[in-house]
Amino acid sequence: MEDYGYVIRHQIGGKLPPSPPFIGAGIRPHRKMMMHMTFFWGIDTEVLFSGWPGHGSIGMYALALIFVFVLAFLVEWLSYTRFVRSHQNDVVAGVLQTLLYVVRCGIGYMVMLAVMSFNGGVFLAAVGGHAIGFLIFGSRVFGKSSQPSDLPQMKC
């Protein structure tokens, strides 16, 4: 493999090609953000929104974990709760089902984005919310019948 630094220094006369002009002159530089690409533990993270839960605040980090837990719990609740009754108009029932499906998918995507912060605590909060939600609403532990559910499973 050829060393391009050697080629530039010795074969072209030692001058580098001119660099392009600075794009965005006059704009304040943004703070440098480090994005984790592996799971890490700690309270210094950003979950869903820029600057949230803040840096070094254990209370705000705990609030973020509770928020992610509740979002995951809501996904399970919306997945297993019947809001449409059989005596409703088919058009009204179809529109209501579609709206609830959109809300469920949107919340599911928010949980996914929160987990993409790669914070171990956020991951455990999301899995815990899904687990407790399924235990309460999807399993037979709390009075569910032994018949399989005819509700569609979340595909988004």
ABEGO torsion letter per residue (X at the ends): XBBAAAAAAAAAGGBBBBBBBBBGBGBBBBBBBBBBABBBBEABBBBGBBGOAEBGBAAAAAAAAAAAAAAAAAAAAAAABBABBAABBAAAAAAAAAAAAAAAAAAAAAAAAAAAAGBAAAAAAAAAAAAAAAAAAABAABGBBABBBABBBBAX
